[in-house]
Amino acid sequence: MITVEHLTGGYGKKPIIRDLQFEIRKGEFFALLGPNGSGKSTIFKLITGQLPITSGSILIDGKPMSQLTKLEKARKVAVLAQESQVTFDFTVEEIVSLGRYPHQTGLFKRLSPEDKQVIEDVMHMTRIEQFRSFQFRTLSGGEKQRVLLAKALAQQPEVLLLDEPTNHLDIKHTFQILTMLKKWQRSKDLTIFAILHDLNVASLYADRVALLHKGNFLEVGDVNILRKENQLKKVYEVDVKTQAHPVVAKPQLLMTPMFEETDASVALIESFFVDRKEDHLIVHFTEPLRTISNAAIGSGIQWFKHFCLMNQPSAHTSREQLKTMLEKYGIPPEQASIVICSGNLNDAFIMERQLNGVDILLITAFDEAVHLLLFIDAPLDDRTLFDFYMAATEAKAAAFQRAGIPLETDRQDSLVIAANLQHSLPGEAIESISRGQIGQLILSEMTETLLQKVGK
Ligand SMILES: Nc1ncnc2c1ncn2[C@@H]1O[C@H](COP(=O)(O)OP(=O)(O)OP(=O)(O)O)[C@@H](O)[C@H]1O
């Protein structure tokens, strides 16, 4: 649709953009990413004609953009630039109506019923109908942005060029506008080229992204190129961790701050207390622990400070009610993992052990199922947590066999494994605990616990 060939340009004699080549395909959402000063706006201005090209060409459907008349261009391409160029006192509706100009015919250009319908539609989609008679200049930055987007959409373009369209918008409007653009892209085969600053937003909405670094593309591809942490670190000069979005198959990025949260090393055994009653057993830690679990609330990989084993008052108690119960105990539910256990929690086993100098706290509770909580005083990475999770599962099954108790497979067992990343231990100490050793520890402790429980 748009082909950029050997594009060179900039502001003075020294070009900012040199010999750039890329293509924006028909109907795709193409996002231009890059840090401040990398040249995004310069590329945008060269494509939109705000800056003259030093050399190279920009073709639209194979035809040089420069050869299109203003009207031809306006029928094909709409632009939402950074700085709004609205200086007159227009109302919102008047501004949106200006978008229909390229489609109006005749000597006295009047809005046709179709024009009016389009104007209504785009005002509705951008949620600005309530401002229709307001003076544009009296609107907030985010409201102005939506009005200018409505004007661009009123043009019914084939291509939409957007320079930071979500600038000034809060999360609600960012997602609303991008979702709307995405729908428009799909239903009308609209081609979108947008400069975006937020990499996570780009990952969710763009089909392809280009990563700009010092005036050159480091890579152009689908959003999976955002999984390349080293490349992002080179471009943005921050430590980036990529992870999978929990709901859609897209990467999301997390920046690691370049300062330590706390520099004090906290030992697990000195930083917890247990609150135990018949209907609940809660282990509180002073610092959050990296946790992997299948707990009823707080499953997956998370950070938690409060680990709760709780009786469920009735089978109908909802998650929200459980959280309310926690709040009554003064525990913020978002910092707590909850395992449901219908047994008497005064009977739960709490054991402190050491493995190669590393403290371990083990809690086992029973109802028809087995609930195991394992706290390890070492800064384990996620892979090791997963390894230990497997070891614990296998050891639990072996313990049942040793204790001579048949293992029913449809029990709702829980397993929580949490590591203290605040405890700075020598590398050897961490590496010295192996998956096999964790398995052995659980096997022997659990066999004993099971034998005690069945009174052997
Ligand atoms: N009008 C100008 N005259 C001279 N140099 C300019 C001008 N505008 C931008 N530059 C320079 O061109 C380079 C690229 O700027 P550009 O605005 O394209 O970056 P950008 O990636 O859009 O940055 P940002 O994310 O901060 O908007 C920068 O070094 C900038 O200083």
Ligand as a Chemical Component Dictionary entry (heavy atoms), coordinates in Angstrom:
data_LIG
# 
_chem_comp.id                   LIG 
_chem_comp.type                 NON-POLYMER 
_chem_comp.pdbx_formal_charge   0 
_chem_comp.three_letter_code    LIG 
# 
loop_
_chem_comp_atom.comp_id 
_chem_comp_atom.atom_id 
_chem_comp_atom.alt_atom_id 
_chem_comp_atom.type_symbol 
_chem_comp_atom.charge 
_chem_comp_atom.model_Cartn_x 
_chem_comp_atom.model_Cartn_y 
_chem_comp_atom.model_Cartn_z 
_chem_comp_atom.pdbx_ordinal 
LIG N1  N1  N 0 13.028 21.028 13.762 1  
LIG C1  C1  C 0 14.182 20.389 13.987 2  
LIG N2  N2  N 0 15.365 20.934 13.633 3  
LIG C2  C2  C 0 16.526 20.295 13.811 4  
LIG N3  N3  N 0 16.627 19.067 14.368 5  
LIG C3  C3  C 0 15.498 18.463 14.748 6  
LIG C4  C4  C 0 14.226 19.097 14.580 7  
LIG N4  N4  N 0 13.279 18.245 15.049 8  
LIG C5  C5  C 0 13.939 17.162 15.500 9  
LIG N5  N5  N 0 15.258 17.283 15.312 10 
LIG C6  C6  C 0 16.269 16.284 15.671 11 
LIG O1  O1  O 0 16.055 15.083 14.920 12 
LIG C7  C7  C 0 16.319 13.948 15.731 13 
LIG C8  C8  C 0 15.124 13.052 15.671 14 
LIG O2  O2  O 0 14.028 13.749 16.240 15 
LIG P1  P1  P 0 12.548 13.196 16.141 16 
LIG O3  O3  O 0 11.648 14.287 16.607 17 
LIG O4  O4  O 0 12.307 12.625 14.799 18 
LIG O5  O5  O 0 12.629 12.020 17.223 19 
LIG P2  P2  P 0 11.456 11.167 17.824 20 
LIG O6  O6  O 0 11.886 9.733  17.725 21 
LIG O7  O7  O 0 10.150 11.515 17.230 22 
LIG O8  O8  O 0 11.522 11.589 19.336 23 
LIG P3  P3  P 0 10.375 11.746 20.469 24 
LIG O9  O9  O 0 10.059 10.370 20.908 25 
LIG O10 O10 O 0 11.085 12.491 21.528 26 
LIG O11 O11 O 0 9.215  12.465 19.888 27 
LIG C9  C9  C 0 16.633 14.466 17.130 28 
LIG O12 O12 O 0 18.011 14.408 17.316 29 
LIG C10 C10 C 0 16.145 15.901 17.117 30 
LIG O13 O13 O 0 16.978 16.692 17.900 31 
# 
loop_
_chem_comp_bond.comp_id 
_chem_comp_bond.atom_id_1 
_chem_comp_bond.atom_id_2 
_chem_comp_bond.value_order 
_chem_comp_bond.pdbx_ordinal 
LIG N1  C1  SING 1  
LIG C1  N2  SING 2  
LIG C1  C4  DOUB 3  
LIG N2  C2  DOUB 4  
LIG C2  N3  SING 5  
LIG N3  C3  DOUB 6  
LIG C3  C4  SING 7  
LIG C3  N5  SING 8  
LIG C4  N4  SING 9  
LIG N4  C5  DOUB 10 
LIG C5  N5  SING 11 
LIG N5  C6  SING 12 
LIG C6  O1  SING 13 
LIG C6  C10 SING 14 
LIG O1  C7  SING 15 
LIG C7  C8  SING 16 
LIG C7  C9  SING 17 
LIG C8  O2  SING 18 
LIG O2  P1  SING 19 
LIG P1  O3  DOUB 20 
LIG P1  O4  SING 21 
LIG P1  O5  SING 22 
LIG O5  P2  SING 23 
LIG P2  O6  DOUB 24 
LIG P2  O7  SING 25 
LIG P2  O8  SING 26 
LIG O8  P3  SING 27 
LIG P3  O9  DOUB 28 
LIG P3  O10 SING 29 
LIG P3  O11 SING 30 
LIG C9  O12 SING 31 
LIG C9  C10 SING 32 
LIG C10 O13 SING 33 
# 
